[in-house]
Amino acid sequence: MHVVILGSAAGGGLPQWNCRCPICSLARTESGRVKPRTQSSIAVSPDGERWLLVNASPDIRQQISDTSVLHPREGLRHSPIHAVLLTNGDVDHVAGLLTLREGQPFTLYGTAGILDSVNGNRVFDVMAADVVRREPIRLDYAFEPVPGLTVTLFAVPGKVPLWLEDESMEIGAETETTVGAMIESGPKRLAYIPGCARVTDDLKARIAGVDALLFDGTVLHDDDMIRAGVGTKTGWRMGHVPMTGPGGSIEALADTDIGRRIFVHINNTNPVLVEDSVERDRVESRNWTVAHDGLSLTL
């Protein structure tokens, strides 16, 4: 199985366009210490020829341009991207669909709840129905979006997208609006969970034994944004479990049998983004990798 992390940042990317926090400033002036990053998305293939795109970041055009295995290879119009899968309806995971509107056939997969959020916005009708098929997938059902690649979607604690929040919103609920993806090719298993509000016993049992885990690394501390002075929301309020602190993912997953452990979907205020920081050292000492754009895995 071939995996490319196309984008490793949370919504807004790094540096965020209007942010002068210390980390964004370093990304602009000292890229050797803080690598710029685009918004969350990965590509997976069983053979290096046919690819599944998981989440369509607003930066998808740049990500495809930067990733040669996703370039057109034959004729006047072509793409090795055969399918796109959505793990939630957040803007940073669906806005890139508008870039994939150039008459290129592919299948768009997601739960009914996730696809409903796309179908309910007519701007996405630029993906013509006779070109892009939308295929709802039920939870815990194994399907094959690309020959040789099997995917099973499962609910994780989360919340609805920000643009769909109302007074009935429940943080931490396990519904089909925030899902993880178990991706398998032969004996190899990859768990992709870019958004998760809490690590539960059920989640740990689900991912036990995977060859690689790509997991929500939005915040180091629950109050990262408050500490940075750029926001008032905690990680929990945004639907993201912190890496450290009570209930943090590093400790919660410490005794789970996992191959490679990689944090993705990292917010611009997270201090682990600084290469030579104490925070980065502490995370890496617990056998976690902080993802960067272009990081490739072969499982």
N, C-alpha and C positions, 0 to 999 in steps of 0.2 A: 504494500500500500504506500502510495506517495502522498505526502501532505505538504502544502505550502501555506504558511501564515501570511496572507495578503495584507491584512491590516491588524495591528495589535493594540490600538488605542480604543478608548471608549468614545462616546459621542463628542464631536468637536475636534477630535484628533489632537496631535501635538506637533508644534504649538497650536493652541486654539487661536482662531483668527483675531480675537479681540482681547486676548489675555496677556498681561504682563507679570503674572506670578513668577517667582524665581525659576521654576522648572521650565515654563514656556520661554522665558528670557534666555536661559541656557541653551535650549533647543535652537534658538535663532543665532546665538553667538558662539556657542561651544558645542557643536554637534558631536565632538569626540567624547564629551561627557554625558550628553543627553541626545540620543538619536531621535530625530523627528519620526513620527509615526502617523499612519493613516487609520481610518476607523475600521472597526472589527469585521473581519471576513476571513474565511479560509477556502482553499480549493483542495479537493481530494480525488485521487484516481487509483484504480486498481492496476493500471498498466502504463501510466505516463502518457496515454494517448487520449482517453476519454475522461472528462473531468466533471465533477460535481462541485458547484459553487455553493457554499453554505453561508447564507446571508449576503445581501447586496448592499454594500456600503455606499454612501454618497461619493466616496472616492474610488469607485470601482473602475472607472476609465483609467485613472492613473495606475491602479493596481494591476490591471491587465497589461497595460503598456510596460510596466516594470517586470513582468513575469513572462519570459519568452515561451514557456510551455503552453500559455494561453493565447498565443498569437494565431491569426489565420494562417493556414498552411496550404490551401489549394483553391483554385478557381478565383473568381472575383469576390465572392462572399463566402466566408467559412468561419467557424469557431469550434475549437475542441471542447467548449463548454456545452455539455449535453443536457444539463438540468441545474436548477437552482432550488435550494431548500431554505426555508425561513424558520428560525427558532423562536422568534417573537415578532411583534408588529412595530417595534421601536423605529423611529425615523432613521437612526444610524444603521438599521438592518434592512430597510425596505426602500429607501430613497434611490438607491442605485438601480432599482428596476427601471426607472425612467431613462437611464442611459442604455439599457438593453432593449431598446424599442426599434432597432433598425431592421426589422423584417427577418430576424434570425430565429429559426425554430428552436425551441427548447421547452421543457416541461417545468412548471413552477409547482413545488410541493410545499405543503405545510398542513397543520391541523385545520379543521374547519373554522375554529375560532380565530386563528391567525389569518387565514385567507379571507375570512369575513371582513377583517379590518382593511385589507387591501381592496376587496371587491366593493366595499362601501364608499370608496373614494374614486370618483370617475376619472381623475387624472391618470390613474393606472390603466385606463382603457386604451392608452396609446400602445400598449402591448396587445395587438389585435388577437381576438379570441381564436381566429383560424390559424394563427402562427404560434402563439404561446398558450399551451394547454395548462389549465390550473387544476391540480389534482389534490383534493383533500385526503389526508391520511389520518387514520385514527391512532390513538395512543397504543403502544405496546403491540403494534402490527409491523412485522418485518416486510420491507419492500425493497425493490432493486431499481434505484433511479438511474444507475449506469450499470450495464452488464458487468458482473464480477464484484459489485459493491452492494452490500446489504445494509440497510439503515433501519433502526427502530427508534421511534420518538417516545420520550417518557416525560411525564410532568415533573417539574422541580418547583420548589417554593419561589414565588415571584410576585409580579403584579402586572396589571394591564399597562400598555404603553402610556407615556405621559399625556399624549394628545387625546386619550380616551378616558382619562381619570375623571371621576365624579364622586359624589358623596358616598356612593356604595362601594368604593374601592377598598379591597382588603389586601394588605401587604402580607406576603408569606403564604398565601393560598396556593395549593397545588392544583392548577387547572391546565387546560390545553392552550392558554395564551402565553405561557413561558415554558419552553421545553428544552430538554437536553437531547442529544443525538448519539446513539451508539452506532458506530460505523465499523463494519467488518469486511475484511477481504481475506478469504482463506481462514487461517487460524488467528490472524491478527485483529486486534480490537482497539479502536480509538474512541474515547468519550469526549464529546465537545459540549461544554456547558458554559457559554459566555455570560449568562445571567443567572444568578441564583441568590436568593435572599437568606437561606439557612442551610446548613449541612445536617441532614437527618440520617437516622439509622437506615432507612429505606434507600436513601441515595448512596450511602457507603456500600451497602450490599449490592446495589446495582452496578457500581463501577469497580468492585473488587476484582482484581486480576487483569485489568486492562493493560495493554502494552504502553499506552500513553493517555494522559489526561490533559486536556486544554480547558482550564477552569477560570471562572470569573475572578479577575484580579483588580477590579475597579478601584478599591481603596485599601490602603495599608491599615489605617485606623478608621473607625467608624466616622470620626469627625474630621477627616482629611480636609474637606472643603472649608470647614469652619476655621481650622487651624491656619489655612492658607489665606483666609480673609476674603475669599471670592464667592462664598455662598453660605446658605443657612441649612441646607439639607444634609442629613447624615447618610451614610451608605445604606443603612436599613430603610430609611424613607425612600430611597431611590430603588430599593429592591435588590441590593447587592450586599452580600456578606463580606465583612472585612477579612483581610489576611490574618490579622492579629487581634488580640483582645478576647474578651469573653465570647465564646462561640466562633472564634475566628477559624478560617479554613485550614490554616497550617496545622494547628493543634488537632482540630476535629478529624482531619484525614491522616494524621501521623501514623496510626496503626492499621491503615488500610493498605492492602497489597496493590501497589500501583507501580508501573514501570517508570516512564518519564513523567515528571510533574511540571507543567508549564502554565504560567499565568498569562492570560490574554485579557482583552477588553480593559485596559489599564487607563485610569483617568489621568488627566494632565497634572493634577495636584498630588499624585502619588509619589512620595520621595524615592521609591525603589527605581524610578526611571533614571536617577542619577547614577551613572556607572560606578563611580568611586565612593558611593555613600555608605555609611554604616548600615543603613536600612537595606541596601542591596546585599551587602555581605551577610546580614542576618538571614535574609530570605534564602540566599543561595546555600548557606550552611545547613539549611533544613532540606536540601536536595530539590529545591524548586528552581526552575529557570524563568527569568523574566523575558517574555517574548519580544521580538522586534520584527518589523516588517521584513519579509523575505526569508525568515527562518524556515528551513525545510527539514522534513523527517522522512525517513524510509523505514517502514515497519515490516 
